[in-house]
Amino acid sequence: PQGEATALVVGPDGKVEQRKVMIARALGNRWLVKDGLKAGDRVIVEGLQKVKPGAVVKPVEKPAEPERDGAAPQKAAAAAPATTAR
């Protein structure tokens, strides 16, 4: 809560990039990102302990999780597929 929110994404060259993101809301470990990511960005959601900015990774797409509590899917969430760094 005191620092800047960041996300690790896989760039087009397969290198890990750290991006500052603006969070509209956080609920547990889920963030509603308002700025800092764009459609098509591959966000690393697993394996964060193993990677750092500049590292070359081989991303593996993670299947989308089903919606919980009957909530309507968010358009922004569908724009950035989750990625696992290996």
N, C-alpha and C positions, 0 to 999 in steps of 0.2 A: 503493500500500500504506500510505502514511502518513496519508492523508486519509479523509474519509467518502465512501462510495460513493453516487453519485447517478444518477438517470435522468431524462430529460426525457420528459414525457408530454403528450398533447393533452387538455385539459380539455373539459367538455361545451360550453363557449362558444367552442371553437376556439382558445383561448389556450394557449401553452406554459407548463407548470408544471414546476418542478424538485422532485423528491422524493428524500428520503434513503431508501436501501434497505439492508437487511441481507443480506449475501451469505453463503451457506452454503459455497460453493466456487466457485472460478474456474478455468477450464481454457482457456488462451489468451484469446481475445476472447469467450468464452461464460461467462456467470454463471448460477449457480443462486441465484435470489433467494428468500430465506426470509421477508422481511417488507418492507413498504413499497409493494407493488403489490397491486391486487385484480383480480378477474375483470372483464374488460371495459375495463381501462385500455389506452389506445393509446400504446405506447412508441415513441418516435422512435428509429430505428436507422440512418437515412441522412439526410444534410443537416444534421448537428449543427453544422457550421461556420457555417451560414447563420441559425440561430435562437438566441434567448435567451429566458429566462423573461419572460412577458408579451406576447411577439409573437403575432400572430394568424396562423395557418397553415391551409392546406387539406390535410388529411391524405389520403394515398393508401395503401390497404392493400397490403402486400407479401405475395405468396403464401408459404405455409409451405415451408420447405426440407425435403427428404427427410431422414430419419434417416441418420446416418453410422455405420459400423461395426456395423450391426445392433442398435444400442442401442434399448431400449424407449423409446417416447415418454414424456416427463414430463407429468403431469397439469397442473402449475402452468404449464408453458411454453405449453400450449394455451389457457390462460385469458387471456393478454394478447397480442393480435395485434400484430405488428410494424407500424410506421407510418413512412412517409417524409414528412418535412416539405418542403413546396414553397412 
